[in-house]
Each structure stands twice: as structure tokens, then as C-alpha cells.
Amino acid sequence: MQATKPPSNFLPLTLRTVGAWVVTLILFFPLGWLFLTAFKTELQAIHVPPLFIFEPTMDNFTEVQRRSDYLLYARNSLITSLGSTILGLLIAAPAAYSMAFFRTKRTRDILMWMLSTKMMPAVGALVPIYVMAQTVGMLDSLTALTIVFTLSNLPIMVWMLYTSYKDIPPEILEAARMDGASLWKEFRHVVLPLSVGGLASTGLLCLVLSWNEAFWALNLTSAKAGTLATLIASYSSPEGLFWAKLSAASLMAIAPIVVFGWFSQKQLVQGLTFGAVK
């Protein structure tokens, strides 16, 4: 009996599978190592060779909560992330609508200019923003941080919503106009319902970006309006890094957004691939 030959693409498929697992393990190794270190003592955290089998302890998490008010930093992160996302959507949605359906010869240039602002290092705008916040008395305030997060994410939000709106058939809008719909009614009753997926994915992505933003949080806030990024940075001292406590604080900071991102990954991927396939 003649043996059945494996399909011709068996080897490439196997290599791709193995390669995918290798890449996945490389990407998730830092997170796994962070998780293990968070449950070690400081001596175990710096032990050479590294310890993979040890008696876990919760002392680091207790110390983080005792040393600083974790709930305060988490609340600040939540307020600034949600606030900047909502404010950004209120600005980006009508802006993208006008660019998508009322194009001019400069629309493409404006979009490219907006996107180019993301290429500038944030430190280049630190001094003027810091001086303005100090002048109006908004240093170490949630309001200033929310505004900065909004402006930082606004170009991405406009681009994502622009590509989402472009997928709406123009015939639908023409029919609404023939029925006498005003611009506001067209935007509210036609465009927004047809782009719910784009709005959701844009909001989710910008929520994650705001939650993870560290540069502006470290430079514009201290204890009063500090986010979880500020909490993590507080475990770096002239005496060195407290690896176990730093890992515990980092795990407490990223756990909510990791869980949130896991459950909303479908919407995030959809938002990042808008317009990629026609």
C-alpha cells in the first residue's frame, strides 16, 4: 500500500507555526517575567541564576498599597483616559466627517500635516506646554493632563474616523439629502449609526494609548494628579531599583488595561485595519 504523501505546503506551514510560537513567546516573556518577579522577595528578584521555583509572596503588593495610594493613581489614570477619549471623539468625529464628505484640494495635505505632528518627539513640545500650564496654574492637574492626552491622540483619531467614514456608501448620504436632511441630521442619524464600529475601535485604541502614556504624566504631574505611570516611576531611587516592588507596581498598573485590551482585541484590530482591504 503506497503511503500518502504530505501536502506540498506542509513544511512551510509547520515553519510558520513554529515561527509564530517563537515570536509569541519572545513578546510575552517580559510580561511573564514581570509576573514572576512581582511575587518574589527583593533578594530572590536579583538572584543569579534566576529563580523559577520559589515560594510566592504578596508582600510587594501590600507594600505598594501601604507606601502609596494605588486607588488614587488608578482613579487619575481612569479619569484622564476616559476624559481624553470622550473629548477627542467629540472633536475628531465632526472633523473627520467634514474631511471625508466635503473634501477640498487641501484635505489630503491637512491630513498628512496632522499625522506628521506625531513624528515630532514629545520632548520638543515639553517646554512650551509646561510654561503654559504653569502660567494658568494647571500644573499637576487632571484637566491639563486630559487636554494634553486629547491633543496627543487627536491626529490618530481623525485619521481612523476618516477611513471609517470613507467606507460609507455615498448613495446613502445622497438619499438622506434628497429627503431634506440637514447636515446635523445627516451626521447624527446616518453617519454616526453606520460608523459605530469605527467610533468604538477608535475610542478603545485611544483609551489604551492614554492609559499607557508616561512622558506627559511624569513631567506635568506629581502626587496630586499622578497616574499609574507616576506610581511606577516612584520605585526608581538613587539607591537603585527595587525590582520586586517595581514589578508589583507595574503589574498592578498594566493589569486593568491588559484585561480590557484582551476582551476588546477584535475592535482594536478592526480599527487598526480600516481601509486596508477594499
C-alpha positions in Angstrom: 0.0 0.0 0.0 1.5 3.3 -1.0 2.0 5.8 1.7 0.1 9.1 1.4 2.4 12.0 0.7 2.1 15.0 2.9 0.8 18.2 1.2 3.4 20.2 -0.6 2.9 23.1 1.8 3.3 21.0 4.9 6.8 22.2 5.7 6.2 25.9 5.1 3.1 25.7 7.2 5.0 23.9 10.0 7.7 26.5 9.9 5.2 29.4 10.0 3.5 27.8 13.0 6.8 27.3 14.9 7.9 30.8 14.0 4.6 32.2 15.3 5.1 30.4 18.6 8.7 31.7 18.9 7.6 35.3 18.2 4.7 35.0 20.7 7.0 33.6 23.4 9.5 36.4 22.8 6.8 39.0 23.0 5.2 37.6 26.1 8.4 36.7 28.0 8.9 40.2 29.6 5.3 40.1 30.8 5.7 36.6 32.2 8.9 37.6 33.9 7.3 40.7 35.3 4.5 38.5 36.8 7.0 36.1 38.4 9.2 38.9 39.8 6.2 40.6 41.4 5.8 37.6 43.7 9.4 37.3 44.7 11.3 39.0 47.6 14.0 41.5 46.6 16.8 39.0 47.2 15.0 36.4 45.0 14.4 39.1 42.3 18.2 39.7 41.9 19.3 36.1 42.5 21.8 34.7 40.0 21.0 32.4 38.4 17.3 33.5 38.1 14.8 31.5 40.3 11.9 29.9 38.5 10.8 27.9 41.5 10.2 29.8 44.7 7.6 30.4 47.4 5.5 33.3 46.2 4.7 36.2 48.5 2.2 39.0 48.4 4.3 41.4 50.5 5.2 43.5 47.5 1.6 44.3 46.7 1.0 45.1 50.3 4.0 47.4 50.4 2.9 49.2 47.2 -0.5 49.9 48.7 1.0 50.9 52.0 3.6 53.2 50.5 1.3 55.0 48.1 -2.4 55.2 47.4 -2.8 52.9 44.5 -6.5 53.6 44.1 -5.8 57.4 43.8 -3.3 56.8 40.9 -5.7 54.3 39.3 -8.6 56.8 39.6 -6.4 59.5 38.0 -5.5 57.2 35.1 -9.1 56.3 34.6 -10.3 59.9 34.6 -7.7 61.2 32.2 -8.0 58.2 29.9 -11.8 58.3 29.7 -11.9 62.1 29.6 -9.4 62.5 26.8 -11.1 59.7 24.8 -14.5 61.3 25.1 -13.2 64.8 24.4 -11.2 63.5 21.4 -14.2 61.8 19.9 -16.3 64.9 20.2 -13.7 66.8 18.3 -12.5 64.1 15.8 -15.9 62.8 14.7 -17.2 66.1 13.1 -13.7 67.0 11.8 -13.3 63.6 10.1 -16.9 63.9 8.8 -16.2 67.2 7.1 -12.9 65.9 5.6 -14.5 62.7 4.3 -17.6 64.1 2.7 -16.7 67.7 1.9 -13.2 67.3 0.5 -11.2 70.2 -0.9 -7.9 70.2 -2.7 -6.1 70.8 0.6 -7.9 68.0 2.6 -5.2 65.4 1.9 -2.4 67.9 2.8 -4.2 68.7 6.1 -4.5 65.1 7.0 -0.8 64.5 6.3 0.1 67.5 8.3 -1.9 66.3 11.3 -0.2 62.9 11.0 3.2 64.5 10.8 2.8 66.0 14.2 3.0 62.5 15.7 6.5 62.3 14.3 7.8 65.1 16.4 9.4 64.0 19.7 7.2 64.9 22.6 10.2 66.5 24.4 10.2 69.1 21.7 6.9 70.5 22.9 7.5 69.9 26.6 8.9 73.4 27.5 6.1 75.5 25.9 3.3 73.2 27.3 4.9 73.2 30.7 5.2 77.0 30.7 1.6 77.4 29.6 0.3 75.0 32.2 2.4 76.8 34.9 1.2 80.2 33.8 -2.5 79.3 34.1 -2.0 77.4 37.3 -2.8 74.0 35.8 0.4 72.1 36.7 -0.3 68.8 38.5 -3.9 68.9 37.5 -6.1 66.3 35.8 -7.6 69.0 33.5 -4.2 69.8 32.0 -3.3 66.1 31.6 -6.6 65.3 29.9 -6.2 68.2 27.4 -2.6 67.1 26.6 -3.7 63.5 26.1 -6.5 64.6 23.8 -4.2 66.7 21.7 -1.7 63.9 21.5 -4.2 61.3 20.3 -6.3 63.6 18.1 -4.4 63.1 14.8 -4.8 59.3 15.1 -8.5 59.6 16.0 -9.2 61.9 13.0 -7.4 59.5 10.6 -9.2 56.4 11.9 -12.6 58.0 11.8 -11.8 59.5 8.3 -11.1 56.0 6.9 -14.2 54.6 8.7 -16.4 57.3 7.1 -14.9 56.7 3.7 -16.4 53.1 3.8 -19.9 54.5 4.0 -21.6 54.4 0.5 -22.2 58.0 -0.7 -25.5 56.9 -2.1 -26.9 56.7 1.4 -26.0 60.3 2.2 -27.4 61.4 -1.2 -30.7 59.8 -0.3 -30.8 61.5 3.1 -30.1 64.9 1.5 -32.8 64.3 -1.1 -35.2 63.6 1.8 -34.3 67.1 3.2 -31.9 66.0 6.0 -29.8 68.9 7.3 -26.0 68.4 7.9 -26.6 67.8 11.6 -29.4 65.2 11.0 -27.3 63.6 8.3 -24.3 63.4 10.7 -26.4 62.3 13.7 -28.9 59.9 12.1 -26.9 58.5 9.2 -23.2 58.8 9.6 -22.9 58.0 13.3 -25.1 54.9 13.3 -23.2 53.5 10.3 -19.8 54.1 11.9 -20.4 52.8 15.4 -17.7 50.2 14.9 -15.2 52.8 13.8 -16.1 55.0 16.8 -15.8 52.1 19.2 -12.4 50.9 17.9 -11.0 54.5 17.8 -12.2 55.1 21.3 -10.7 51.8 22.6 -7.3 52.4 21.0 -7.0 56.0 22.3 -8.1 54.8 25.8 -5.2 52.3 25.8 -2.8 55.0 24.5 -3.8 57.4 27.2 -3.7 54.9 29.9 -0.1 53.9 28.9 1.1 57.5 28.4 4.1 58.1 30.7 6.0 61.1 29.3 3.4 63.8 29.9 2.3 62.2 33.2 5.8 62.3 34.6 6.6 65.8 33.5 3.3 67.6 34.2 2.1 65.9 37.4 3.5 64.8 40.8 1.4 63.4 43.7 -1.9 65.2 43.3 -2.7 64.2 39.6 -0.2 61.5 39.1 -1.3 58.5 37.1 -0.1 54.9 37.4 2.9 55.7 35.3 4.0 58.1 38.1 3.5 55.4 40.6 5.8 53.0 38.7 8.5 55.7 38.3 8.5 56.3 42.1 10.2 53.0 42.7 13.3 54.3 40.9 15.6 55.9 43.5 19.3 57.0 43.8 19.9 53.8 45.8 18.8 51.7 42.8 15.8 49.8 41.6 13.6 47.8 43.9 12.9 45.1 41.3 10.3 43.1 43.2 8.2 46.2 44.3 8.7 47.8 40.9 7.3 44.6 39.2 4.4 44.5 41.6 3.5 48.2 40.9 3.9 47.6 37.2 1.7 44.6 37.3 -1.0 46.5 39.2 -0.8 49.3 36.6 -1.0 47.2 33.5 -3.4 44.5 34.7 -6.6 46.5 34.1 -5.7 47.7 30.6 -4.3 44.2 29.6 -7.6 42.6 30.6 -9.6 45.3 28.9 -7.5 45.0 25.7 -7.9 41.2 25.7 -11.7 41.4 25.7 -11.7 44.3 23.1 -9.0 43.0 20.8 -11.4 42.4 18.0 -12.5 46.0 17.9 -8.9 47.2 18.2 -7.7 45.1 15.3 -10.7 46.3 13.3 -9.8 49.9 14.0 -6.2 49.5 13.0 -7.1 47.8 9.7 -9.8 50.2 8.5 -9.3 50.8 4.8 -6.6 48.2 4.4 -8.8 45.9 2.3 -11.1 47.2 -0.3 
